Amino acid sequence: MVILIFMFVLFYIMVALNKILAKIFKWDAAKESASILATGFMNSGNYGLPVVLFSVGQAALPYAIFIMVVQALQNNFFGVYYASRSTSGMKRALSNVMKMPTTYAAILAFIMHYFAIGIPDAIQDTLSMVGDAAIPVMMIMLGMQLGSITGLKLNWQIVSSAVILKMIAAPIIAFLFVQIVHVDPVIASVLIIISAMPTAATTTMYAIEFDTEPELVSSITLISTLASIITLSILLNLVV
């Protein structure tokens, strides 16, 4: 339960901070949504899991996997909402959320797990093959989007503020949270480390799909990932 609470607390703090910055710097709705996408969702899967396993150990892996699942559900709902609201409006954004197949796939998965319903091997093999292709496809889309970026068009004000929020503010918030709540040391380490992950690549997919500043989101994804080489190295020495 504490992990679930933390994930929503961190997300809503990121949303609040972005709204404050949007007021101060007079960002339009699309730029505000892009910054929320880039700072509210971290790469907790293909980046976060290996780092947690390496730094904390096998005992921490179930907690990291649970965070990844919660993050995926959050991304599917709030990610789609914020990606589409600036171009479609709030009502259309909620409609887009309900059209996402992941929502119904998650509900179906919980039902099948609860009633112990198995999946035939033929279907499972197909699903596994499609699932394995998801990350490479996202990386190709991210690379194509980055290839269209020029330095003169990059909004460094938003990029720098988003990277600072994602790579510095988020782990500080996680540290304060675990100090206040007094969670298990292993869980505390996982929460701090996962919160310091760079922007999730799926946010670029949503930004492209709903035309919410895709160049801005993809550039923040790239720069936060590069910055994580330094920030995570420092963080792991402090936490582990």
C-alpha positions in Angstrom: 0.0 0.0 0.0 2.8 2.4 0.8 4.3 2.0 -2.7 0.9 2.8 -4.2 0.5 5.9 -2.1 4.0 7.0 -2.9 3.5 6.7 -6.7 0.4 8.9 -6.6 2.0 11.4 -4.2 5.1 11.7 -6.4 3.0 12.1 -9.6 0.7 14.8 -8.2 3.7 16.7 -6.7 5.3 16.7 -10.1 2.0 17.9 -11.7 1.7 20.7 -9.1 5.3 21.8 -9.6 4.9 21.9 -13.3 1.7 24.0 -13.0 3.6 26.5 -10.8 6.4 26.7 -13.4 3.8 27.1 -16.2 2.3 30.0 -14.4 5.7 31.7 -13.7 7.1 31.2 -17.2 3.8 31.5 -19.0 3.9 28.1 -20.8 0.9 27.3 -23.0 -1.2 24.2 -22.3 0.8 22.0 -24.7 4.1 22.8 -23.2 2.7 22.3 -19.7 1.4 18.9 -20.7 4.7 18.0 -22.3 6.6 18.8 -19.1 4.1 16.8 -17.0 4.6 13.9 -19.3 8.4 14.1 -19.1 8.6 14.5 -15.3 5.6 12.5 -14.1 6.6 9.1 -15.6 9.9 7.4 -15.0 11.6 4.6 -16.9 10.9 2.1 -14.2 11.1 -1.0 -16.4 13.9 -1.7 -18.8 16.1 0.9 -16.9 14.8 0.8 -13.3 14.7 -3.0 -12.8 18.3 -3.7 -13.7 19.6 -0.8 -11.6 17.5 -2.0 -8.6 18.7 -5.6 -9.0 22.3 -4.5 -9.3 22.3 -2.0 -6.4 19.9 -3.4 -3.9 19.6 -7.1 -4.8 17.1 -9.8 -5.6 15.0 -9.1 -2.5 14.1 -5.7 -3.9 13.1 -6.9 -7.3 9.4 -7.7 -6.4 8.9 -4.2 -5.1 10.5 -2.7 -8.3 8.2 -4.9 -10.5 5.1 -3.8 -8.6 6.2 -0.1 -9.1 6.6 -0.9 -12.8 3.0 -2.3 -13.0 1.6 0.7 -11.1 3.6 3.1 -13.3 2.3 1.4 -16.5 -1.3 1.8 -15.3 -0.7 5.4 -14.3 0.9 6.1 -17.7 -2.0 4.5 -19.5 -4.5 6.7 -17.8 -2.8 10.0 -16.8 -0.2 9.9 -19.6 -2.9 9.6 -22.2 -5.0 12.3 -20.5 -2.2 14.9 -20.3 -0.9 14.1 -23.8 -4.3 14.7 -25.4 -6.0 17.4 -23.2 -4.0 20.3 -24.7 -5.2 19.5 -28.3 -8.5 17.8 -27.7 -9.9 19.3 -24.5 -10.7 17.6 -21.2 -13.8 15.7 -22.3 -12.1 14.4 -25.4 -9.0 13.5 -23.3 -11.1 11.4 -21.0 -12.7 9.7 -24.0 -9.2 8.9 -25.4 -8.3 7.3 -22.1 -11.3 5.0 -22.3 -10.3 4.0 -25.8 -6.9 2.7 -24.8 -6.7 -1.1 -25.0 -4.3 -1.3 -22.1 -7.0 -0.3 -19.7 -9.2 -3.2 -20.7 -6.2 -5.6 -20.9 -5.3 -4.8 -17.3 -8.9 -5.4 -16.2 -9.0 -8.7 -18.1 -5.6 -9.7 -16.6 -6.9 -9.1 -13.0 -10.0 -11.1 -13.7 -8.1 -14.0 -15.2 -5.6 -14.0 -12.3 -8.4 -13.9 -9.7 -10.2 -16.8 -11.3 -7.0 -18.7 -12.1 -7.8 -18.8 -15.8 -4.9 -19.9 -18.0 -3.9 -18.8 -21.5 -3.3 -21.4 -24.2 0.3 -21.7 -25.2 -0.3 -20.6 -28.8 -1.9 -17.3 -27.6 0.8 -16.9 -24.9 3.6 -17.3 -27.4 2.0 -14.7 -29.7 1.5 -12.2 -26.9 5.1 -12.7 -25.7 6.4 -12.1 -29.2 4.4 -8.9 -29.6 5.4 -7.8 -26.1 9.1 -8.3 -26.8 8.8 -6.0 -29.8 7.3 -3.1 -27.8 10.6 -1.7 -26.4 12.5 -1.9 -29.8 9.6 -0.1 -31.5 9.6 2.6 -28.9 13.3 3.1 -29.2 13.0 3.4 -33.0 10.2 6.0 -32.7 12.2 7.9 -30.1 15.3 7.9 -32.4 13.2 9.1 -35.4 11.8 11.9 -33.3 15.2 12.9 -32.0 16.5 12.9 -35.6 14.1 15.8 -36.4 15.3 18.0 -33.6 17.5 21.0 -34.1 19.3 22.8 -31.3 17.8 26.2 -32.3 14.3 24.9 -31.9 14.9 23.3 -28.5 13.2 25.1 -25.6 16.0 24.9 -23.1 14.0 26.6 -20.3 11.5 23.8 -20.2 14.1 21.1 -20.9 16.4 22.2 -18.1 13.5 22.7 -15.6 12.1 19.2 -16.5 15.4 17.5 -16.2 16.0 19.1 -12.7 12.6 18.1 -11.5 13.0 14.6 -12.8 16.6 13.8 -11.9 17.0 15.9 -8.7 13.7 17.0 -7.2 12.0 13.6 -7.6 14.6 11.5 -5.6 14.6 14.3 -2.9 10.8 14.0 -2.6 11.2 10.2 -2.3 13.8 10.6 0.4 11.5 12.9 2.4 8.6 10.6 1.9 10.4 7.5 3.3 11.7 9.6 6.2 8.1 10.7 7.1 6.5 7.3 6.6 9.3 5.1 8.0 9.1 2.3 5.5 11.2 -0.9 5.3 14.8 0.0 4.4 14.7 -2.2 1.2 11.5 -0.5 0.1 12.9 2.9 0.9 15.9 2.3 -1.3 13.8 1.0 -4.2 11.5 4.1 -4.0 14.4 6.5 -4.0 16.2 4.8 -6.8 13.2 4.3 -9.0 12.1 7.9 -8.5 15.5 9.0 -9.9 15.0 7.2 -13.2 15.0 9.3 -16.4 11.8 10.0 -18.4 9.9 6.9 -19.7 10.2 6.3 -23.4 6.4 5.7 -23.6 5.8 9.4 -23.0 7.3 10.1 -26.4 4.9 7.7 -28.0 2.0 9.5 -26.4 3.4 12.9 -27.3 3.7 11.8 -31.0 0.2 10.1 -31.0 -1.6 13.2 -29.6 0.8 15.8 -31.1 1.8 17.3 -27.7 5.2 18.8 -28.3 6.8 15.5 -29.3 10.2 17.1 -30.0 10.2 18.6 -26.5 9.2 15.4 -24.8 11.7 13.3 -26.7 14.6 15.8 -26.1 13.8 15.7 -22.3 13.8 11.9 -22.5 17.2 11.9 -24.2 18.8 14.5 -21.9 17.5 13.0 -18.7 18.8 9.6 -19.7 22.2 11.0 -20.4 22.1 13.0 -17.1 21.2 9.8 -15.2 24.7 8.5 -15.8 26.0 11.1 -13.4 23.0 11.6 -11.1 22.4 7.8 -10.5 26.1 7.2 -9.9 26.0 9.8 -7.1 22.6 8.6 -5.8 23.6 5.0 -5.6 26.7 5.9 -3.6 24.5 7.8 -1.1 21.6 5.3 -0.8 23.2 1.9 -1.1 
